[in-house]
Amino acid sequence: MKFLRQKKSLYFSSGPTKKPYAISLFNNIFYQSRETFGRSHRSSYWSDRTKEIVADIRKKLHIPEDYKVALVAGSATGAMEMLLWNLIGHKTVDIFSCDAYSGIWRDDIITQLKIKTYNDYSEKPGFSPDYKKYNPNHDCTFCYVYTANGVQVPDLNWIPSTRKGLTICDATTGVFCYDIDWKKLDATGFSFQKGLGAEAGIGMIVLSKRAQKRLENFVPKDRPMPYLFDLRKHTKVFDAHVINTQSTMVLEDLKRSLDALPDDYADRVTRNFQIIRKWVAARKELKFLSQDMKTTSRAAPCVTVKHFSTRDDYLVVSKLLEKKGLVYDIIGNHFAPPCFRFWCGPHIEKEELERLTQILDDALSLEV
């Protein structure tokens, strides 16, 4: 395997993010091997390889041994849909939402699954939901990081160990970027194209003992269950037996990305974020889209410019920098208020972010 590390990265997209290496499909001996490609994903080789990948993820993320994990289809969206369709409906649901993606889970609960008893604690973009409203006797849904708006949970201290309901978390930008307290999370869905820098298309679910018990004892009534979502029918997924035919190229890329992930990934994200934080603090025309520093995303902060009023204002700058080959993909999510969004994940180097801020200083003609 030949690792090609770039001396000067231009990539700041928040997903897919900068990769820790580049693969040559034509020169890498792995992709020419008859023992790997062209084989069934259920062959002994890929069965063992998939189990190895799942074990690596458990180790890297420090997932407790009594938690069940499984690779699933459809990236984080598939993972979260699977959790909601299988687990929601037994208790009242507290919904915490403040961006487009948490809004999808909100819509699922209210209009698709038609849960009758719920509390909608949605907030406007940039404002964190009020987690003090959480009732431990209820189920709840939330995102660890609301990536579209640059907001994150301040902590998980609002979740007691004595809770009766399930905490269902979309942790896509949280895993591989933060130290996750798994004891606070019961049903977690995520994917690999953000914090890990791997290819997209597959996701993962993680179930606590409490969530496992719900899955065993609760059968949703009057709810059609799509074949791909039915965890009660596909119990083998927790033994690395995938439901659908997954790309073996994506699986191998995932394995290589796990191997390249630094052990201090959470510390690297924190250090990277400080570059952006100091830059914003030093310039009066900049501010974070998130309204509270405690809930400002460390992994994917969103920054607004005072004299910019439309998305086109930000697009002019981002397109110019891309055309000049200086910086790629810093425009905010199209579902979010107009902003720049910067990736500070574990594969980004401090020097790259410092260079980014210098380039933007020139592009925006800001004065200190």
N, C-alpha and C positions, 0 to 999 in steps of 0.2 A: 504494500500500500504506500503510495507516494503522497505525502502531505504537502500541499502548496499553500503556504501562509503568505498573505499579502502584507507588504510593508506599509502600504497606505490604503486603507479601506475607504470606499466611498459610500458604503451601504448603511443606512440608518432606518430602514423600514422596520415597522413594528410587527411584521408577520406577512410572509416569511422573512425571518431576520437574517442578519449576517451569519454565514456558516463558519464553523471553526476550521474548515479545510475545503479544498476543491478536489473533485474526483474526475479523473479522465476515464470515461467509459471505454475508450478504445485501447488504452495502454495499460490499464490495470488488469493484472493476471486474474483477479477474482472474477471479472466479468467475462472471461474467456474459458472459465472452468466448466467442464461438463458435469462436475459433481454438484454444481449449484444452480445455474440458470437452466431453464427448460425443465426443471424438476417440479413436481407437484408441491404446493404449499403444505400439503399434509404428508409429504415424504418424511422419512426418518431424519434426514438432514435438516429440513426446515422446521420440523416439529421440535427438534433439540435446539435449533438456533432461536426459535421464538421463545422457548422456555428460558433460554439464557438471557434474552433481551428483557423479559419480564423480571427476572431475578436481578438484573443490573439496575433497572428502574427502581425496584423496591429498595435496593442498597443505596443508590444515589440520593433518593428522596427520604430515606430513613422511615419508610412505611412500616408500621408494626407488623409482626409476623401473623397476628390473628386477624388482620385485615385482608380481605380478598381483593385481587386485582385482575383485570382482564383487558386485553386489546379489543377494540370494537371498531366498527365502520363509521365513516362520516365525520372524522376529526372531532373537535370539541362539541360541535352541534349534534352529531350522532350520539356522543357520550351523554350529553345532558338530556337529550330527548329520551334516551333509553331509561335514564334514572327517573325522570318525571313520569313517564307513562307506566312504569312499574311500581313506583313507591308512593306517589301522591294520591290523596283521596281518603286516607284513613283518619286524618286529623285536619283541623283548621290550619291554613297555610299563611304565614307572614311573609309577604313578598317585598324584598328590598331591591330597588331598581333605580338607576340614574343614567343609563346609556342605552344605546340601540340593542346591544346583545342581551343585557339583563331584561330589556323590554320584550325580547322574544320569549324568554321563559315566563314572563308575566302574562303574555298573550296566550301561551300554551295553557297555563293554569286556568285562566279566566274564560277564554273563548273556545279553546280546543277541547280540553279535558272537562271544562264546565264544572269546576269545583265550586260547590255552593257556599262553603264557608271559608273566607279568606280575608286578610287585611292587606290593603294595598298601600305600602309605605314608599311610593315612588317619589323621586326628587327630580328637580330640573338638572340638566347637564351642568357639571361643575360643582354640584352640591352633593355631599355625601348623605345617604339615607341615615335616619336616626335609629341606630341599632338598640337604643335604650327601650324602644317600643317592642322589642322581641319578647315573646311569651315562651318560656321554656317548655310549656305543655303543648305547644304547637309545633308543626313542621315549619321550616323556613327555607327560602331560596335567596341566594346572594352571589355576587362575584367577589373573588379575592381582589382582583383588579378590574375596574371598569375601563378597559383599555381605550375605548373610543373617546373618553372624556378626560383621561389622565387622572382618574380618581382611584384610590385603593381603600381597603378597610384599614382603620387606624391600628387595630389589633384584633385579637379574638377573645379578649377578656370578658366580653358581653355574653359569651356562651358558657353556661355552667356545666359542670360534669354531671350534675343531677338532673339534666333535662329529660323530659319524657318523649319529646318529638325528635324528628330527624333534622339535622342541618345539611342542606343540599347545596353544594358550592361548585360554581364554575371557576376553576382555578387555573385557567389556561395561561395567563400571564404571571400567575403566582408561582407555579412549580418551576424549578430550576432557576429561580430568581430570588426567592425568599426562603427562609427557614420555616417550614410549615409545621404547625402544631397539630398533628393528625388526630390527637385525642379530642379536638374541638370539631372535627369534621366527620360526618357519618356517611355521606354519599357524595363523592367528588368526581367531576368529569374534567378532562383536559386533553390537550393535544400537544404536538411536539414542534410546531413550526415557529414558535416564539422563543421561550427561554432556552430551549435546547438548540435551536437553529437547524433542526432536521426537516425533512420534507413533510408535507401535509398529507391528509387523506385518511389517516387512522387516528383514533383517539384511545383514551384509557378511562376506565371507571375504577374507583377504589371504594370498597364498602367496609364500614366498621361492623363489629359484632351486632350492634343495635340495628343497623341497616340490613344485615343478613337475616336477622330474626323477622324483620318486617317483610322481607321478600319471601320468606318461608310461610308466613302466617296470614298475609294479606293478599287477597285476590280481588282486584278491581272489578266492580260489577257494572254491567251495561256499558262496557268500554271495549271496542274492537282493538285487538292488540296486533300490530303489524308483525309479521314473522321475524323481521330483523331486530325488533325491539324485545322480543319475548325472552326475558332472562330465566323464567321458570322452565321454559322448554329447552333452553340452551345452557344448561348448568356446566357443560364442559368448557365454556369460555374461561372459567376460573382455573383451568389447567392448561392455559395457553393454546386452546383449541378454538381457532377463529371461526365465526359463523360464515362469513363470506370469503371469497377468494381475494386475498390481499396481495398487493404488489410486493414481490420479493425484493425488488430494487429498493423500495421504500423501507422495507424492514431492515435491509442491510445498511442503508444510509442511517437509519435510527441507531443501529448498533455502533457504527463508527462515530456518530455524534455523541453518544453516551460515553464512549471511550475517551473522547477529546474534552469532555466537560471538566473544568477545574473543580477541585474539591471546595474551594473557597468562593463558589459562585455567588452566594448571597452577599458576602463582603465586597466582591467586585462590583455588584450592582449598586450597593450603597456608595462606594467610592466614586463610581461613574456619575451617579446622580448629583453628587456634590459639585461637579464641574458645571452642570447646568444650573444648579441652584445659585452658585456664586455669580454666574454670568447674569442671570435674571435680576438678582439683588443689586448688581452694580449699575443697572441701566433702567432709568425711570420709565422708559417707554415699553418695557416688557413686564409681563406678569403671567403667572400660571393660570390656566383655565380652572383648575381646582381652586376652590375658595378657601381652603384651610390647608396649611402646610402639613398637618398631621395626616391628612388624607390625600396628599398629593402623591401620585404614583412615582415610585423610585425607578421602576423599570421602563415606563413609557410616558414621561411627563409631556404635557401639552402646554405650549406657550403661545400667548397672544401678543400682538403688537398694537399699541394704542391707536395709531393713526390708520390701521387697516380696518375696514368695515365689512368687507365681503370675502368670500372664499377665493374669488378671482385675484384679490390683492396678494394672497398667499401663493396662489398658483403662478403668478408672474415671477416671483422670486424663485420658487422651487423649480420651475421649468427652465429658468435661465441658468441656475446652478447645474441642473442635469445636462443641459445643452453644452455647457462648458466642461463637463466631465469632472466636476468638483464634488458634488454631493447628490445622492439619489434618495428619493422617496421620503421627504420630510414633511409632506403635506398631511394635515390632519384627516381623520376619517370623514368620509362624505356625509355620514349621519350625525356628526358632531358639529358644534358651533365652529366657525372658521378659526383655524389655528395652525401652528406648526406642531409636529409630534416627533420626538426624538427617541430612538431606542438606546437604552443604557444597559442592555443585557450583558451576561457574563463573557461573551466573546468580543465585546467592544473594548478597545484599549483606551486608556485615559488620554493618550496623545491624540487619538482620533477625535474625541469629543472637544478637546482644546482647539484643534484645527477647525472643527466645525463651527465653533463659536466665533473664531477669528474671521472665517469666510462670511458668516452671517453679519458680522459687524460691518464688513466692507459692503456687502450687498444691501444692507438696510441703511447705511450711512448714519449710524447712530453715534451720538456723542456720550462719553462717559459723564 
